[in-house]
Amino acid sequence: MDNKVIDPSSLSNLSEILTQHVHFNWTISFTEKKIGGHVLLDLITLVPNVTKVVLDTSYIDLKGVSMNGQQLEYALAERHLSLGSALTIKLPEVVAEVGTKFQIRVDYSTTDKCTAVQYLEPEQTVGKKYPYLFSQCQAIHARAFAPLQDSPSVKLTYSASVKSPLPVVMSALLESTDDNGDDTKTYHFKQNTTIPSYLIAIAAGNLAGREIGPRSTVWCEPEVVDQAAWEFDDTEKFIATGESLLTPYEWGRYDLLVLPPSFPYGGMENPCLTFVTPTLLAGDKSAVDVVAHEIAHSWMGNLVTTANWEHFWLNEGWTVFIERKIAARLHGEPERQFSAIIGWKALKESVELFGQDSPATVLKPNLSSGIDPDDYFSSVPYEKGFNLLYHIEKVVGGPTVFEPYMKAHVERFASKSITTEEWLAHLHEYMETHHGKEVLEKLKTIDFDLWINGPGMPPVDPKFDTSLADACYNLASRWDQARDSQDLSQFSQKDIENFTSTQKIVFLERLTDCEPLPHHLLSKMDELYKMTPIRNADIRFRWQQLCVMASYEKIYPNVVDFITEQGRMKFVRPLYRFLYSAKNGAELAQKTFLEHKNFYHPIAAQLIAKDINLKQ
């Protein structure tokens, strides 16, 4: 039997040793911006005659390695550009037998170069009184807060004891809390379902919790807890719909952590505790479908996991597919089709950005050169992956054939890490067993090699149902054609009164593809459609983009408000760029940024400064 486990993004000796459990014993220092302590690794040998353990690390300050109290020899390799430094630990004697279990302890501290944990100053939070920290390990950053086998091919359980002056939450269940009598508490966590290392997550700050369902609490700063609890109170519906499509929810709790406004991303599916951006708090529940995406990850990604980052589409393509199945169950099939149309546009933009022939547009990219998987992050694994599954569903005979297979996929691979090849073999085996030669012949009409290994857009036109999009396109076209007209009486507030938030977004997106609109049109549109006061962040973003692209100066104060009250890069970077390029906007963009620079996440601040030509 070949034991070779190949993960081009890990430096660990994955084919010789497997991690079964990790325990973190941590103390958080907000003043030093460090997490210190030790990690206990429960390991088992996969082959005979093992002499060493090799772990992934990145920018870690090592204090010592021991086994049963005995100090061990270790060596830290020179840093690999993307993958960090391999830590090689010499075992005191050769471990002869396969299946031998042993525990290693590594004492260490994170450093100021740690890429896994972000520290926020009080001014970057809503309450502005207390500091805050949160982690983001996907794809290969867990190695920056602990020495471990940082590969999704390894599924492990974990526990943690974390000492902190402020409340702590993790991607695990809280078991107990000890008061240390020195203004700190120690929080004890346990994750009993096996997970890959990139799903280990922590946050600490002035946190308040509010129950929003039988197995869900929303956590955030006390200032926003009421709003968040109201916004996310449909969470249970999403989970129950996922269960009806797939298998019972495995994780016990599904909590949500709403991060401070400077959080630069949309969401992260940490098990038991999804991290989300506060820009989802739209005031009308219009943006909570991101939660359906993260809930779908409870099965696709968290339970059935990619074996390495080349097969990332098995996490994301499947998750988008299930997210849209949940949307169809709750809002009807046209809603799924509409969402798929928006996804197709995002995919097209990614392919145009990388180039039609770019290896970054391949569904299963080649990462063997040791590049950082984040360099290939785009909508390709999400939307090209979705389109492959959507195409298979159509070919095999629709949802009645495909939906039972989705459940079988989860049952077959739960708690495992799989490759595209294993997925494909099971798909064929399932269809033959349950539907015979006829469906197997249909499957053979799909050019899987082209879908999986070919660059560019999918080889098949999905022919989505455009019924919900047509109204948006038609209305956008009417405004575009009226650009030279002074008489705008053909338009009224009734034009969009039946539009969902998503339809408004698509209407505005369509207009941003046209030449900038004359100001009298924008003024009339706002008067009729009341765009400026809308709270939904995606609509605000597209409306402000449309106005700033036309140098409509009346909108500038609203843009400044929006880009200084939240720091999600999806919104702030393009708006700063548009403002900088607009008439009388460059100085305003630079002045606004310099005044609020400390509010933004360091990664965001660095990129915005470049975007608007400020020398750092």
Secondary structure, DSSP 4 states (H G I P E B T S, - for coil): -------TT--S-TTTEEEEEEEEEEEEETTTTEEEEEEEEEEEESSSSEEEEEEEESSEEEEEEEETTEE--EEEPPPBTTTBEEEEEEEEEEE-STT-EEEEEEEEEE-TT-SSEEEE-GGGSSSSSS-EEEE--TTTTGGGTS-B---TT--EEEEEEEEESS-EEESSEEEEEEE-SSS-EEEEEEEEEEE-GGG--EEESS-EEEEEETTEEEEE-GGGHHHHHHHTTTHHHHHHHHHHHSS---SS--EEEEPPTT--SSEE--TTEEEE-GGG--SSSTTTHHHHHHHHTTTBTTTEEESSGGGTHHHHHHHHHHHHHHHHHHH-HHHHHHHHHHHHHHHHHHHHHH-TT-GGGSSS---TT---GGGG-SSIIIIIHHHHHHHHHHHHTSHHHHHHHHHHHHHHHTTEEE-HHHHHHHHHHHHHHHHHHHHHHHHTTS-HHHHHH--SS-SS------HHHHHHHHHHHHHHHTTT-S--TT--GGGGTT--HHHHHHHHHHHHTSSPPPHHHHHHHHHHH--TT---HHHHHHHHHHHHHTT-GGGHHHHHHHHHH---HHHHHHHHHHHHHSTTTHHHHHHHHHHHGGGS-HHHHHHHHHHTT---
